[in-house]
Amino acid sequence: MLILLAFIIVFHITSAALLFISTIDNAWWVGDNFSTDVWRMCVTNTSTCTAITDQFNDYQSIQAVQATMILSTIFCCVAFLVFILQLFRLKQGERFVLTSIIQLLSCLCVMIAASIYTDRHEELHKSNEYNMEVSQGQYGYSFVLAWIAFAFTLISGVMYLVLRKRK
């Protein structure tokens, strides 16, 4: 049982780390000499970055991705704290339902963010505010990490739903 508990804790911390990296790091859309995410666009050979503001096309979509990724990260951290509290407060044989619900909300938020970015990426990168042509890029590793975090949070949410407190 102790090994299972350690695995669940490591899995949850890995999910949170993936969410933090994919939310913060500047690699949702990359090209030969630029990288962009939901916060800023950077030119790699000059090391200059431009914040993405409301002057950019489809800024509302970017804000939706920003908000849902932040919510996902917060829900994942809150779910971990609730799990630790429930670990000491639940009676033997009860399920970690509250932790599961919060973790599944995190899963839903990261899915919404990655789906919006997937659907709107062509419109997002056609703005005249970019100081170079960014439409010829490809998805970066932060975008891939967001989808992996979706899978991890879904699996851990289901694990918490099935998990019962044992001695």
C-alpha positions as CSV (number, residue, x, y, z in Angstrom):
1,M,0.0,0.0,0.0
2,L,2.9,2.4,0.8
3,I,4.3,1.8,-2.7
4,L,1.0,2.5,-4.3
5,L,0.7,5.7,-2.3
6,A,4.2,6.8,-3.3
7,F,3.4,6.1,-6.9
8,I,0.2,8.2,-6.8
9,I,2.0,11.1,-5.1
10,V,4.8,11.0,-7.7
11,F,2.3,10.8,-10.5
12,H,0.4,13.8,-9.2
13,I,3.5,15.9,-8.7
14,T,4.6,15.0,-12.2
15,S,1.2,16.2,-13.5
16,A,1.6,19.5,-11.7
17,A,5.2,19.9,-13.0
18,L,4.0,19.3,-16.6
19,L,1.2,21.9,-16.1
20,F,3.7,24.4,-14.7
21,I,6.2,23.9,-17.6
22,S,3.6,24.0,-20.3
23,T,2.0,27.1,-18.9
24,I,5.1,29.1,-18.3
25,D,7.6,28.0,-20.9
26,N,7.8,29.8,-24.3
27,A,7.4,27.0,-26.7
28,W,3.8,26.4,-27.8
29,W,4.6,27.4,-31.4
30,V,8.2,27.4,-32.6
31,G,10.0,28.1,-35.9
32,D,13.6,28.3,-37.0
33,N,14.3,31.6,-35.3
34,F,11.3,32.3,-33.1
35,S,9.2,30.8,-30.3
36,T,5.9,31.9,-29.1
37,D,3.5,30.9,-26.4
38,V,0.4,32.3,-24.8
39,W,2.3,35.1,-23.1
40,R,4.9,36.4,-25.4
41,M,6.7,36.0,-28.8
42,C,10.5,35.8,-28.8
43,V,13.1,36.0,-31.6
44,T,15.9,33.6,-30.8
45,N,18.8,35.2,-32.6
46,T,18.3,38.6,-31.1
47,S,16.8,37.5,-27.8
48,T,14.0,40.1,-28.0
49,C,10.6,39.3,-26.7
50,T,7.2,40.9,-27.4
51,A,4.3,40.5,-25.0
52,I,1.1,39.4,-26.5
53,T,-1.4,42.1,-25.9
54,D,-4.9,43.1,-27.2
55,Q,-3.3,44.5,-30.4
56,F,-2.9,40.9,-31.6
57,N,-5.5,39.1,-33.7
58,D,-7.8,36.8,-31.7
59,Y,-6.5,38.0,-28.4
60,Q,-9.6,36.7,-26.7
61,S,-8.7,33.2,-27.6
62,I,-5.2,33.6,-26.2
63,Q,-6.8,35.0,-23.0
64,A,-9.0,31.9,-22.8
65,V,-6.0,29.6,-23.2
66,Q,-4.1,31.6,-20.5
67,A,-7.0,31.5,-18.0
68,T,-7.7,27.8,-18.5
69,M,-4.1,26.8,-18.2
70,I,-3.7,28.8,-15.0
71,L,-6.9,27.3,-13.6
72,S,-5.7,23.8,-14.5
73,T,-2.5,24.4,-12.6
74,I,-4.3,25.8,-9.6
75,F,-6.8,22.9,-9.6
76,C,-4.0,20.4,-9.8
77,C,-2.2,21.9,-6.8
78,V,-5.4,22.2,-4.8
79,A,-6.2,18.6,-5.6
80,F,-2.9,17.5,-4.2
81,L,-3.5,19.5,-1.0
82,V,-7.0,18.0,-0.6
83,F,-5.5,14.5,-1.2
84,I,-3.0,15.0,1.6
85,L,-5.8,16.3,3.9
86,Q,-8.1,13.5,3.0
87,L,-5.3,11.0,3.5
88,F,-5.3,11.8,7.2
89,R,-9.1,12.7,7.7
90,L,-10.9,10.0,5.8
91,K,-12.2,6.9,7.5
92,Q,-10.9,3.5,6.3
93,G,-12.7,2.3,3.2
94,E,-13.8,5.8,1.9
95,R,-12.9,7.1,-1.5
96,F,-11.1,10.2,-2.4
97,V,-14.0,11.6,-4.4
98,L,-13.3,15.3,-3.7
99,T,-9.7,15.0,-4.8
100,S,-10.9,13.1,-7.9
101,I,-13.4,15.9,-8.8
102,I,-10.9,18.6,-8.4
103,Q,-8.3,16.7,-10.5
104,L,-10.8,16.0,-13.2
105,L,-11.6,19.8,-13.3
106,S,-7.9,20.3,-13.8
107,C,-8.1,17.8,-16.7
108,L,-11.0,19.6,-18.2
109,C,-9.3,23.0,-18.1
110,V,-6.1,21.8,-19.7
111,M,-8.1,20.0,-22.4
112,I,-10.1,23.2,-23.1
113,A,-6.9,25.3,-23.3
114,A,-5.1,22.9,-25.7
115,S,-8.2,22.5,-27.8
116,I,-8.7,26.2,-28.2
117,Y,-5.0,26.6,-29.2
118,T,-5.3,23.7,-31.6
119,D,-8.4,25.1,-33.2
120,R,-7.3,28.8,-33.4
121,H,-3.6,28.6,-34.0
122,E,-3.8,29.7,-37.6
123,E,-5.7,32.9,-36.7
124,L,-3.5,33.5,-33.7
125,H,-0.4,33.7,-35.8
126,K,-1.6,36.0,-38.5
127,S,-1.4,39.2,-36.6
128,N,0.5,42.2,-38.0
129,E,1.9,42.8,-34.5
130,Y,4.4,40.0,-34.9
131,N,7.7,41.4,-36.0
132,M,8.3,38.3,-38.2
133,E,6.4,35.6,-40.1
134,V,5.3,33.2,-37.4
135,S,2.6,31.3,-39.4
136,Q,5.3,28.9,-40.8
137,G,6.1,27.3,-37.4
138,Q,5.0,24.1,-35.8
139,Y,3.7,23.0,-32.4
140,G,6.4,23.2,-29.7
141,Y,7.1,20.9,-26.8
142,S,5.1,23.0,-24.3
143,F,2.0,22.4,-26.4
144,V,2.8,18.6,-26.4
145,L,3.4,18.8,-22.6
146,A,0.0,20.3,-22.2
147,W,-1.6,17.3,-23.9
148,I,0.5,14.9,-21.9
149,A,-0.6,16.8,-18.7
150,F,-4.2,16.3,-19.9
151,A,-3.6,12.5,-20.0
152,F,-1.8,12.5,-16.7
153,T,-4.5,14.5,-14.9
154,L,-7.2,12.3,-16.4
155,I,-5.5,9.1,-15.2
156,S,-4.8,10.5,-11.8
157,G,-8.4,11.8,-11.5
158,V,-9.7,8.3,-12.3
159,M,-7.2,6.7,-9.9
160,Y,-8.4,8.9,-7.0
161,L,-12.0,7.9,-7.9
162,V,-11.1,4.2,-7.7
163,L,-8.7,4.5,-4.7
164,R,-10.0,3.6,-1.3
165,K,-8.3,4.4,2.0
166,R,-6.8,1.2,3.4
167,K,-4.5,0.5,6.3
